[in-house]
Every structure is written in structure tokens, then in C-alpha cells.
Amino acid sequence: MILTNQIYHQLKSVIDKERVLFSIEARIASSYDASRLSYLPAVLVKPINSKEVSDILRFAYLNTIPVYTRGAASSVTGSAVPIKGGIVLDLSLMNRIIEINPVNLNATIEPGVVVTDFQKEVEKQNLFYPPDPASADFCTIGGNVATAAGGLRCIKYGTTRDYILGLEVVLSDGRIIKTGRGTLKKVSGYDLTRLFVGSEGTLGVFTKIIVRLIPKPPAEATLLAFFDGPTKPLQLSLTLLDRGILPRALEFMDATSISAVMKYKPDAPIPPETKAMLLIEVDGYPQDVENLARQVEQYIQEAKPLGIIRAQDKNHSQKLWSIRKAISAALFSITAQKISEDISVPRASIIPILQTIKEIESTSGIPTATFGHLGDGNLHINFLVSTKEHENNLASALDCLFKRTIELGGTLSGEHGIGLTKAKYLPLEWGKDELEIFKALKQLFDPKNILNAGKIFG
């Protein structure tokens, strides 16, 4: 590899020197993501179009320099950290909404577009982009595509993967390819779009994204229910589905999560004896939504809750959602270190995996906070590590969690991806033959292993 200062000076001939940053401040600022892992890159570059990305990757390929694509750096698995130095490719300036097409029900956007900003723009045209990660206010579409992000509405509308119609991708050697089309149906050639979605920056760099849109539901209703323990809300979530009600969100919070939020947001309207919460949202036509909301409220009452709040309007709904979305920040305020995992299991296995989590907590001594998406079985288990003993017991606790998850027919990650922190656990889920196919695909698309080097497969 060429030396750091050589990378800097040569890159200035590739793109505008004002967007090639070599200062220690810029390099430190791009050295970490939400995993809190940190590795110093040689240089930070900020391209503004596909050609510049292509030129940068061609330069990196010729000189065998690692390249780490960065959006909002909201990954909790170390997906964005430059573990082998090299170039950090910051796509935040590629943030244009190129086209919103209400006739074709699609849009073409750049990877640096913030999810909530995009949702607001399409809603102005009475359209809807359903994927809604909890970090939507700051995470980018490009990062969502890279990790096949899920979010809060997956039970009804699916994940990011279900809304990607096509991609413009720059390969490791600088070639630009296009996958998919703006049409809903397409069966010509292999489905490369599905391959790239969820590849975590290891196969190519997305520079344009074609997404599917749907008509915006005209009405919605949000209810927040409080319980004295987890059993009732868990059973209630299954009851709703059994009785033909498909909410667009079905969110669970355990006692530790609730306690942290009550300290973080003391004005939150949570009864003090609450040990579990369920946030339910339905949408559709106004008359249908009203009927659905009444049925949901009836089923909640049958479960004997401590209380129910139904949002009176959009602002009230946002206040209820702010309780759910405050969990991560609230947990960071009560612990020195938070290890966040996001296993996903079949719905029928939610109660067994929660029992396992409690057993792990008892055996390891590490407090846990669990919340997540009951509708699709994606749970966020947070290990609150605050002592040396906790640190010593963490590895065995994670081993137990992941092994049990796979035994129950689940997966290591529902939406966060594998990145750096989960790479060693892949053989739990995949056999030798599958892993060899994964590595062969990586070799095909990135023969010099420069794209997000050191992640997933090393």
C-alpha cells in the first residue's frame, strides 16, 4: 500500500482537493460509528457524483487501498469503521432526490438522502415510503440498503429490501453497473439488486437507488398499553394476528427499557408500576382505522392492562412514539457500555427466546434490556456492561444467545447486519458450503478485497 501522505496528494488529482480531507480532526471524526469502535483512516474523501466515486475506486483498486463507505455511521456492528485504514468514502454530499414519479410509483435518489427527509417529500405527493428504522431522523437510504434495514413497520409493509427496484453500483475497480429497473416486475437476467441489498458495502458502492412507493394510507391510529409484566403483551400480540388484525407496528418494551426511559424522560406518561409496554399502530381508510382501533382497544382491555393511551392526533402520536424511540439514548444514560444485538426469530419462538435472555442475565450477571418488533420477531437485546465481571462474562453470554437463536430457527441479525462485531458467529448460522459461496461472490465482485475490508468474512 502507498503511504498515507501519498494517498492524500494523489487523491487531490482525482477529485476537488477541498473534498479530500487529511487533517487529524477529519480523520478522527470518520474513524468510528455507533458501535463505538474506532480505527483511524489515512484520508477522508467526499464525492458528489458517480464519476467521482468511480475515479476514487479505480485509484484505490490500482493501488490496493482499502475503501470504507460511510453514510450517517449509525451502524452498531462496526460496519462503517475503517479497520484497515485506507480511504473513508463519505457519501453525505450525494443527497439529492433526483425524481419522484407518482405515476410509476417510484423515486430515484442518491445514497446520502436521510430517510425521514425522503419520507416527508414523498408524502407531499400523497405517497408513502414505508421502511422506518428507529434512527430514520438521521440514518441514510444508502446505509439502509447496505444493511437491508428493517424498522418499525415491517410486520405489514416489509423491510427496505422489499422497496428497492434498482441500483447504480460502482464496483471495486471503478466500473459502473446498473441493476434492476423502475418496473415492479422484471425477470431478465439474475437479480443482482437483491444480492447487493444487505451486502454491507463489501460488493460495491451504491450511487443511485430506485425505490418503490405506495399510496399514503389516509388515516392511522396509535395506542400505547401498559402491563404489569411481559406475558400479557406477548400473548396479546399473537392474539391480534390470530384474529386477523395486521397492525403496521407492534412494538414491545421490557421493564429495564421502561425504567431507563422514565429516568430519561420524566414527563413520559408511564404508570410507575409498569413492567412491560406494547405500542400498536394501525392504518388504512378512516372508517376502517376507527373500527380496527376499537377492536385493538377491546383486545387490550381483555388482557387487563394497567392503562391505555390512544393518540388523539398526529402530534400526540409522535409523543407516544418518542417514548419508544428514546430507548437507546435512555440506556446509554444509565450504563457505561451498551452492547446492542438484534436477533430475529419466528413469532412462535419469541416467548422461548425471552426466557433464554432472562436465563443468560441470571447466569452472567449482566443486566439486559429487551425491546423490539414483536410482529416480525426482531428483538433488540442490550447487554448493559458496567463492571469488569460483566466484560469477562459477555462473550459466553453472546455465545448462548446466538446459539439459542439459531436453534429456534432464527437469524443472527434482523436489520443491523454482521459488520465487524458479529463476523465470528456466522458459522453458527451457515454451513461450510454456504460460506464458500459467499466468499466466492466476494472474490468475484472485489478480487483485491478492498471494499469494507475486514468485515463479515475478514
TABEL-V835519 format. One record per pair of residues at least 4 apart in sequence whose ideal C-beta (glycine too) atoms are under 6 Angstrom apart, sorted by the first residue. I is the first residue (numbers start at 1). J is the second residue. D is the distance in whole Angstrom. If there is no record, write none. Layout:
BEGIN
i->I j->J d->D
i->I j->J d->D
END
This chain:
BEGIN
i->1 j->65 d->6
i->2 j->6 d->4
i->2 j->7 d->6
i->2 j->63 d->5
i->4 j->42 d->4
i->6 j->10 d->6
i->7 j->42 d->5
i->7 j->43 d->5
i->8 j->22 d->4
i->8 j->43 d->5
i->11 j->20 d->5
i->12 j->17 d->4
i->12 j->20 d->5
i->14 j->55 d->5
i->14 j->56 d->6
i->14 j->59 d->5
i->15 j->19 d->6
i->15 j->52 d->5
i->19 j->46 d->4
i->20 j->45 d->5
i->21 j->26 d->4
i->21 j->44 d->4
i->22 j->43 d->5
i->26 j->44 d->5
i->27 j->40 d->6
i->27 j->41 d->6
i->30 j->41 d->6
i->30 j->44 d->5
i->30 j->88 d->4
i->31 j->38 d->5
i->31 j->39 d->6
i->31 j->40 d->5
i->32 j->38 d->4
i->32 j->81 d->6
i->33 j->73 d->4
i->33 j->75 d->5
i->33 j->80 d->4
i->33 j->81 d->6
i->34 j->74 d->5
i->34 j->75 d->6
i->34 j->76 d->5
i->35 j->76 d->5
i->35 j->77 d->6
i->35 j->78 d->4
i->37 j->78 d->5
i->37 j->81 d->5
i->39 j->81 d->5
i->39 j->82 d->5
i->39 j->83 d->5
i->41 j->82 d->4
i->41 j->85 d->6
i->41 j->88 d->4
i->42 j->85 d->5
i->42 j->86 d->6
i->43 j->87 d->6
i->44 j->88 d->5
i->44 j->90 d->6
i->45 j->56 d->6
i->45 j->89 d->6
i->46 j->90 d->5
i->46 j->93 d->5
i->47 j->52 d->4
i->47 j->53 d->5
i->48 j->93 d->5
i->50 j->176 d->6
i->50 j->207 d->4
i->53 j->170 d->5
i->53 j->205 d->6
i->53 j->207 d->5
i->54 j->170 d->5
i->54 j->174 d->5
i->54 j->176 d->6
i->57 j->170 d->6
i->57 j->174 d->5
i->58 j->174 d->3
i->60 j->65 d->4
i->60 j->67 d->5
i->60 j->87 d->6
i->60 j->450 d->6
i->61 j->172 d->6
i->61 j->173 d->5
i->64 j->448 d->5
i->65 j->86 d->5
i->65 j->87 d->6
i->66 j->84 d->4
i->66 j->86 d->3
i->66 j->450 d->5
i->66 j->453 d->4
i->67 j->87 d->5
i->67 j->89 d->5
i->67 j->450 d->5
i->67 j->451 d->6
i->68 j->82 d->4
i->68 j->88 d->5
i->68 j->452 d->6
i->69 j->89 d->5
i->69 j->201 d->4
i->69 j->205 d->5
i->70 j->80 d->5
i->70 j->88 d->5
i->70 j->90 d->5
i->71 j->91 d->6
i->71 j->140 d->4
i->71 j->142 d->5
i->71 j->143 d->4
i->72 j->138 d->5
i->72 j->139 d->5
i->72 j->140 d->5
i->73 j->80 d->5
i->74 j->135 d->5
i->74 j->139 d->5
i->75 j->79 d->4
i->75 j->80 d->5
i->75 j->419 d->6
i->76 j->340 d->5
i->76 j->416 d->6
i->77 j->416 d->5
i->77 j->417 d->5
i->77 j->419 d->3
i->77 j->421 d->5
i->77 j->422 d->6
i->78 j->419 d->5
i->78 j->420 d->3
i->78 j->421 d->5
i->79 j->200 d->5
i->79 j->417 d->6
i->79 j->419 d->4
i->82 j->86 d->6
i->82 j->88 d->5
i->83 j->454 d->4
i->84 j->453 d->5
i->84 j->454 d->5
i->91 j->111 d->5
i->91 j->112 d->5
i->91 j->142 d->6
i->92 j->112 d->5
i->94 j->110 d->4
i->94 j->111 d->6
i->94 j->112 d->5
i->95 j->110 d->6
i->95 j->112 d->4
i->95 j->113 d->5
i->96 j->110 d->5
i->97 j->109 d->5
i->97 j->121 d->6
i->98 j->108 d->4
i->99 j->108 d->5
i->100 j->107 d->5
i->100 j->122 d->6
i->101 j->106 d->5
i->102 j->125 d->5
i->104 j->182 d->6
i->105 j->213 d->5
i->106 j->165 d->6
i->106 j->182 d->5
i->106 j->210 d->6
i->106 j->212 d->6
i->106 j->213 d->6
i->107 j->211 d->5
i->108 j->210 d->5
i->109 j->113 d->5
i->109 j->141 d->6
i->109 j->209 d->5
i->111 j->142 d->3
i->111 j->206 d->5
i->112 j->140 d->5
i->113 j->118 d->5
i->113 j->141 d->5
i->114 j->140 d->6
i->115 j->136 d->4
i->115 j->139 d->6
i->116 j->136 d->5
i->116 j->137 d->5
i->119 j->129 d->5
i->122 j->127 d->4
i->122 j->129 d->5
i->122 j->213 d->6
i->123 j->216 d->6
i->126 j->216 d->5
i->127 j->213 d->5
i->127 j->216 d->6
i->128 j->214 d->5
i->128 j->216 d->4
i->129 j->213 d->6
i->130 j->153 d->5
i->130 j->157 d->4
i->131 j->151 d->5
i->131 j->160 d->5
i->131 j->163 d->6
i->132 j->136 d->5
i->132 j->151 d->4
i->132 j->152 d->5
i->132 j->153 d->5
i->133 j->139 d->6
i->133 j->149 d->5
i->133 j->151 d->4
i->134 j->325 d->5
i->135 j->139 d->4
i->139 j->143 d->5
i->141 j->209 d->6
i->142 j->206 d->5
i->144 j->149 d->4
i->144 j->160 d->5
i->145 j->164 d->6
i->145 j->197 d->6
i->145 j->206 d->6
i->146 j->200 d->5
i->146 j->201 d->5
i->147 j->417 d->4
i->148 j->160 d->6
i->148 j->161 d->5
i->148 j->197 d->5
i->148 j->198 d->3
i->149 j->160 d->5
i->149 j->415 d->5
i->150 j->154 d->5
i->150 j->159 d->5
i->150 j->378 d->6
i->150 j->414 d->6
i->150 j->415 d->4
i->152 j->249 d->5
i->153 j->157 d->5
i->153 j->248 d->5
i->153 j->249 d->6
i->154 j->159 d->5
i->154 j->376 d->5
i->155 j->250 d->6
i->155 j->375 d->3
i->155 j->376 d->5
i->156 j->246 d->5
i->156 j->248 d->4
i->158 j->162 d->3
i->161 j->197 d->5
i->163 j->211 d->5
i->163 j->212 d->5
i->164 j->193 d->6
i->164 j->197 d->5
i->165 j->180 d->5
i->165 j->182 d->6
i->165 j->210 d->4
i->165 j->212 d->5
i->166 j->179 d->6
i->166 j->180 d->3
i->166 j->181 d->5
i->166 j->193 d->6
i->166 j->210 d->4
i->167 j->179 d->5
i->167 j->193 d->6
i->167 j->196 d->6
i->167 j->206 d->5
i->167 j->209 d->6
i->168 j->178 d->5
i->168 j->207 d->5
i->168 j->208 d->4
i->169 j->177 d->5
i->169 j->196 d->6
i->169 j->204 d->4
i->169 j->206 d->6
i->170 j->176 d->5
i->170 j->205 d->5
i->170 j->207 d->6
i->171 j->175 d->5
i->171 j->204 d->5
i->172 j->446 d->4
i->172 j->450 d->6
i->172 j->451 d->5
i->179 j->192 d->4
i->179 j->193 d->4
i->180 j->193 d->4
i->181 j->186 d->5
i->182 j->210 d->5
i->196 j->203 d->6
i->199 j->203 d->4
i->200 j->417 d->5
i->201 j->452 d->4
i->202 j->451 d->5
i->202 j->452 d->5
i->202 j->456 d->6
i->203 j->445 d->4
i->217 j->283 d->4
i->217 j->284 d->6
i->219 j->286 d->4
i->219 j->289 d->4
i->220 j->283 d->4
i->221 j->282 d->5
i->221 j->289 d->5
i->221 j->293 d->4
i->222 j->281 d->5
i->222 j->311 d->4
i->222 j->317 d->4
i->222 j->320 d->5
i->223 j->280 d->5
i->223 j->296 d->6
i->223 j->310 d->5
i->224 j->279 d->5
i->224 j->309 d->5
i->224 j->320 d->5
i->225 j->278 d->5
i->225 j->300 d->5
i->225 j->305 d->5
i->225 j->308 d->5
i->226 j->271 d->5
i->226 j->274 d->4
i->226 j->277 d->6
i->226 j->305 d->6
i->226 j->306 d->4
i->226 j->307 d->5
i->227 j->232 d->5
i->227 j->233 d->5
i->227 j->276 d->4
i->227 j->305 d->5
i->228 j->275 d->5
i->229 j->275 d->5
i->229 j->276 d->6
i->230 j->234 d->6
i->230 j->276 d->4
i->232 j->303 d->5
i->233 j->276 d->5
i->233 j->278 d->4
i->234 j->351 d->6
i->236 j->303 d->5
i->237 j->250 d->5
i->237 j->374 d->4
i->239 j->299 d->6
i->240 j->245 d->4
i->247 j->280 d->5
i->247 j->281 d->6
i->247 j->282 d->5
i->248 j->281 d->5
i->248 j->283 d->5
i->249 j->281 d->4
i->250 j->280 d->6
i->250 j->374 d->5
i->250 j->375 d->4
i->251 j->279 d->4
i->251 j->324 d->5
i->252 j->278 d->6
i->252 j->374 d->5
i->253 j->257 d->4
i->253 j->258 d->5
i->253 j->277 d->4
i->253 j->371 d->5
i->254 j->370 d->5
i->255 j->275 d->4
i->256 j->369 d->4
i->257 j->327 d->5
i->257 j->369 d->5
i->257 j->371 d->5
i->258 j->274 d->6
i->258 j->277 d->6
i->260 j->330 d->4
i->260 j->331 d->5
i->260 j->334 d->5
i->261 j->265 d->6
i->261 j->323 d->6
i->261 j->326 d->5
i->261 j->330 d->5
i->262 j->270 d->6
i->264 j->326 d->6
i->264 j->330 d->4
i->264 j->333 d->5
i->265 j->326 d->6
i->268 j->323 d->5
i->270 j->274 d->5
i->271 j->306 d->5
i->271 j->307 d->5
i->274 j->306 d->6
i->279 j->324 d->5
i->280 j->296 d->6
i->282 j->289 d->6
i->282 j->292 d->4
i->284 j->288 d->4
i->284 j->289 d->5
i->300 j->305 d->6
i->300 j->308 d->6
i->311 j->316 d->4
i->311 j->317 d->4
i->311 j->320 d->6
i->312 j->316 d->5
i->321 j->325 d->6
i->322 j->326 d->6
i->326 j->330 d->5
i->327 j->371 d->5
i->331 j->338 d->5
i->331 j->369 d->6
i->331 j->382 d->6
i->332 j->338 d->6
i->335 j->384 d->4
i->335 j->386 d->5
i->336 j->386 d->5
i->337 j->385 d->4
i->338 j->382 d->5
i->339 j->383 d->4
i->340 j->382 d->5
i->341 j->381 d->5
i->342 j->380 d->5
i->342 j->413 d->6
i->342 j->414 d->5
i->342 j->415 d->6
i->342 j->416 d->4
i->343 j->405 d->4
i->343 j->410 d->6
i->344 j->377 d->5
i->344 j->378 d->4
i->344 j->410 d->6
i->344 j->411 d->5
i->344 j->414 d->3
i->345 j->349 d->4
i->345 j->353 d->5
i->345 j->377 d->5
i->345 j->408 d->5
i->345 j->410 d->4
i->346 j->377 d->6
i->346 j->409 d->5
i->347 j->377 d->5
i->349 j->353 d->6
i->349 j->408 d->4
i->350 j->377 d->6
i->353 j->408 d->6
i->356 j->404 d->5
i->357 j->368 d->6
i->357 j->370 d->6
i->357 j->381 d->6
i->360 j->364 d->6
i->360 j->397 d->5
i->360 j->400 d->5
i->361 j->368 d->5
i->364 j->393 d->4
i->364 j->397 d->4
i->366 j->383 d->5
i->366 j->390 d->5
i->366 j->393 d->6
i->366 j->397 d->6
i->367 j->384 d->4
i->368 j->381 d->6
i->368 j->383 d->6
i->369 j->382 d->4
i->370 j->379 d->6
i->370 j->381 d->5
i->371 j->380 d->5
i->372 j->378 d->5
i->372 j->379 d->4
i->372 j->380 d->5
i->373 j->378 d->4
i->378 j->414 d->4
i->385 j->390 d->4
i->385 j->391 d->6
i->393 j->397 d->6
i->402 j->412 d->6
i->402 j->425 d->5
i->402 j->428 d->6
i->405 j->410 d->4
i->406 j->428 d->5
i->406 j->429 d->6
i->412 j->422 d->6
i->412 j->425 d->6
i->412 j->429 d->5
i->413 j->417 d->6
i->418 j->422 d->5
i->418 j->423 d->6
i->418 j->456 d->5
i->419 j->455 d->6
i->420 j->455 d->6
i->423 j->456 d->6
i->426 j->430 d->6
i->430 j->434 d->4
i->430 j->435 d->5
i->439 j->457 d->6
i->442 j->446 d->6
i->443 j->447 d->6
i->446 j->451 d->5
i->449 j->453 d->5
END
